[in-house]
Amino acid sequence: MIELLRIRNNKEQVAAALLKRNILAEPILNDILLKDSQWRGRKQELDSVLEEANGLAKEIGPLMAKGEHEKANELKSRNVELKSEEATLKAEVDRLEKEINGLLFQLPNTPTEEVKRGNDSNDNEVVYESGVFPDFSFNPKPHWDLAKEKELIDFELGVKVTGAGFPFYRGKGAKLQRALISFFLDEAGKAGYEEFQAPLFVNEASAFGTGQLPDKEGQMYHDDRDDLYLIPTAEVPLTNIFRDVLIPNPSFSYKLCGYTPCFRREAGSYGKDVRGLNRLHQFDKVEIVRIEHPNNTSKALEEMVSHVKGLLEKLELPYRVLRLCGGDMGFASAMTYDFEVYSAAQEKWLEVSSVSRFDTFQSNRLKLRFKDEDKKNRLCHTLNGSALALPRIVAALLENHQQADGTIQIPQVLIPYTHFDVL
């Protein structure tokens, strides 16, 4: 959530930043400031009423003790009037506050200076490329055919038991999944991230805190009876560890990671783009999360990007990094880098990671603060990224590492985890 004080002090700057997302925000910003002015006026009136009422309460007792009952009763009558005024003003203050927050919740995060204005993925910038595309002497097969031939993944069985987007991994396919999860977690541990095993359900406050609500409500699986949400990513429970936390000093940097299954109701478009592992309702992912001092955000983002680069290079996959334009960024993001691996058989790029900084957008919702050098409370910055999401990594590994004899080579870095070097 954008800070109200920032809108008060820099409305034009906020409007210009949101224009990068193609949002003409001036009308809603003006509405917020109008209601904010009304709120401050009513709040001042309420504070005056409370101050007067408290003063009268202190006078009534001594007057009664001195036998000045008539004067004391006059003050009591005035106090009754003040209580009525207090109730009216408090209701008005609460109403205005709710309306202001309702407007603020509609606004996405403001992009950083580096983010360019754009409409969609066609306007994203490729900022880095690495690796060599496989040069096959044969027609490579797509991963769904390879997975079926080698009995690694059973898509039809998943449809039978649950529905589309819920595949079964079996045999060496299941072991490859487990190997990738262990590899990603071990690499995160080496980079200084503390590992957590997080709940797969979160409450409404947690989903709100990281920005999934109200923006992505239709994409989340919800249990009506207990009012709990299945997590779309480990970002949600890991970041919410710090909800309502005041870090006591400015010398902090928290690095967390966790493996979880992830659940997303909206699987996207139909056709070849969702075939096989390209889009699933349930998938596995290792997430990295950072809680940082605002002065360290840029450095932390660079470190996270370098970490994901290292994973893809060790997996021997050609990849590229894109900086998303304003129109293609997530609701809560201030800047996002997407990582895409090249799918040899499909001849297309597949997104496997997003690494984002959120600045104060999440921490403002979370009420996550720290004490600065002047002992003032300031909002922390939050960041997170996929390191990595498994389905499309598996798809790229199967397709890019297939051989002319029909086998699939396992990257050297995974062999200690899989205990086999070929499929």
KASULJO-V637283 format. One record per pair of residues at least 6 apart in sequence whose ideal C-beta (glycine too) atoms are under 7 Angstrom apart, sorted by the first residue. I is the first residue (numbers start at 1). GAP is how many residues later the second one is. If there is no record, write none. Layout:
i->{I/I}
gap->{GAP/GAP}
This chain:
i->{1/1/1/1/1/2/2/2/2/2/3/3/4/4/6/7/7/7/7/8/8/11/11/14/14/14/15/15/15/17/17/18/18/18/19/20/20/20/20/21/21/21/21/22/22/25/28/28/28/31/32/32/32/35/35/35/36/38/39/39/39/39/42/42/42/42/43/45/46/46/46/46/49/49/49/49/50/52/53/53/53/56/56/56/57/59/60/60/60/63/63/64/105/108/109/109/109/109/109/110/111/111/111/111/112/112/114/115/115/115/116/116/116/117/117/118/118/118/118/118/119/120/120/121/123/123/124/124/124/124/124/125/125/126/126/127/127/127/128/128/129/130/130/130/131/131/131/132/133/133/133/134/134/137/138/140/140/140/140/141/141/142/142/142/142/143/143/143/143/143/143/144/144/144/146/146/146/147/147/147/150/151/151/152/152/152/152/152/153/153/153/153/154/154/154/155/157/158/158/158/165/165/165/165/166/166/167/169/172/172/175/176/176/177/177/179/179/179/180/180/181/181/181/182/183/183/183/184/184/184/184/185/185/185/185/187/188/188/188/188/189/191/192/193/193/193/193/194/194/195/195/196/196/196/197/198/198/198/198/198/199/200/200/200/200/201/201/201/202/202/202/202/202/202/203/204/204/206/206/206/206/207/207/207/207/208/209/209/209/209/209/210/210/210/210/210/210/211/211/211/211/211/212/212/212/215/216/218/218/219/219/219/219/220/220/220/220/221/221/221/221/222/230/231/231/231/231/232/232/232/233/233/233/234/234/234/234/235/235/235/238/238/238/238/239/239/239/239/240/242/242/242/243/243/243/244/245/246/246/247/247/247/248/249/250/250/250/250/250/252/252/253/253/254/254/255/256/257/257/257/258/259/259/260/261/261/262/262/263/263/264/265/267/267/267/267/268/268/273/276/277/277/277/277/278/278/278/280/283/283/283/284/285/285/285/286/286/287/287/287/288/288/288/288/288/289/290/290/290/291/291/292/292/292/292/294/297/297/297/297/300/301/301/301/304/304/304/305/305/305/307/308/308/308/308/308/308/311/311/312/312/312/314/315/315/315/316/317/317/317/318/318/319/319/319/320/320/321/321/322/322/322/323/324/324/329/330/330/332/332/332/333/333/334/334/334/334/335/335/336/336/337/338/338/339/339/340/340/340/340/341/341/341/341/341/342/343/343/343/343/344/344/345/350/350/350/351/352/352/352/352/353/353/353/353/353/354/354/355/356/356/356/357/357/358/358/359/360/360/362/363/363/363/363/364/368/368/369/369/369/369/370/370/371/372/398/401/401/402/403/407/407/408/408/409/410/410/410/410/410/415}
gap->{103/104/360/363/364/12/102/105/108/359/357/361/32/100/8/7/22/25/26/25/28/18/22/11/15/96/10/11/14/93/94/7/89/92/98/91/95/97/306/87/90/305/306/97/305/82/75/78/79/72/68/71/72/61/64/65/64/58/54/57/58/61/47/50/51/54/50/44/40/43/44/47/33/36/37/40/36/30/26/29/33/19/22/23/22/16/12/15/16/8/9/8/109/223/223/224/225/249/252/224/215/218/223/224/222/223/221/210/211/220/9/209/210/208/209/6/207/208/209/210/208/207/208/207/202/204/198/199/200/201/204/197/198/194/196/194/195/196/192/193/191/183/188/189/186/187/188/186/185/209/211/210/266/267/266/204/205/259/262/204/261/134/203/204/257/133/134/202/252/255/256/11/131/132/252/256/262/6/26/251/273/19/20/17/18/19/20/21/14/15/16/20/13/14/16/12/11/8/9/10/102/115/116/117/115/116/113/8/248/251/243/218/242/107/213/235/238/239/210/213/78/103/105/235/230/231/234/102/127/203/204/10/72/74/101/124/69/98/100/199/6/116/63/62/63/64/95/61/62/62/63/42/60/62/61/36/39/40/60/62/38/30/31/60/61/27/28/29/26/27/29/34/35/38/25/9/23/30/31/34/37/6/13/22/29/157/31/34/153/156/157/25/26/29/30/122/152/120/121/150/151/154/8/20/24/116/16/47/48/13/45/46/47/9/10/12/45/8/9/42/44/7/33/6/29/31/32/30/31/32/29/52/54/24/26/51/53/52/54/149/18/20/49/51/50/123/143/145/126/49/124/126/123/124/125/123/123/123/131/123/124/133/123/122/43/120/121/122/123/41/118/39/43/36/37/35/33/29/30/31/29/25/27/25/21/23/21/23/18/19/17/16/7/12/13/14/6/11/6/119/114/115/117/118/72/114/117/111/106/107/108/106/101/104/105/101/102/97/99/100/16/19/96/97/99/95/10/14/93/89/91/8/88/89/91/87/60/62/84/86/83/54/56/82/51/79/81/16/32/50/80/31/45/47/77/79/80/76/77/7/27/29/99/82/96/98/95/24/79/83/23/24/20/21/22/20/29/16/18/15/16/18/14/12/14/7/6/26/26/29/30/23/25/23/24/25/27/21/22/18/20/18/13/16/13/14/9/10/11/12/9/11/51/52/55/7/7/52/53/56/55/56/54/42/45/46/41/36/37/40/41/32/33/34/35/36/31/32/30/27/28/29/24/26/24/25/22/19/21/20/16/17/18/19/15/11/12/8/9/10/11/8/10/6/6/10/7/8/6/6/15/16/14/15/13/8/10/11/12/13/6}
